[in-house]
Amino acid sequence: MSLYEKLPSDFLIQFYNEVKKMISKGIVSKKMYYELGLMIAAASKRGIQLDKPKDFEQNIVPELLLELNN
């Protein structure tokens, strides 16, 4: 279980959006896409659909991508 699964849904969504903004501004690297993937997986388990950045699949580790597609 990831830390993101323990967060309240509204906080998880807000944090996800902030991390996406930081990546797009270059404040943090695209290596943070792994964290976005964990957040997407946690939200998905709650029935919440989070949008993926357009280059998400090129920057995510294949194992996490498989988990997200299940």
VENTARA-V892623 format. One record per backbone hydrogen bond with DSSP energy under -1.0 kcal/mol. NH is the residue of the N-H (numbers start at 0). CO is the residue of the C=O. If there is no record, write none. Layout:
NH|CO, NH|CO
This chain:
5|2, 11|7, 12|8, 13|9, 14|10, 15|11, 16|12, 17|13, 18|14, 19|15, 20|16, 21|17, 22|18, 23|19, 24|20, 25|22, 26|21, 27|21, 31|28, 32|29, 33|30, 35|31, 36|32, 37|33, 38|34, 39|35, 40|36, 41|37, 42|38, 43|39, 44|40, 45|42, 46|43, 47|42, 55|52, 58|55, 64|60, 65|61, 66|62, 67|63, 68|64
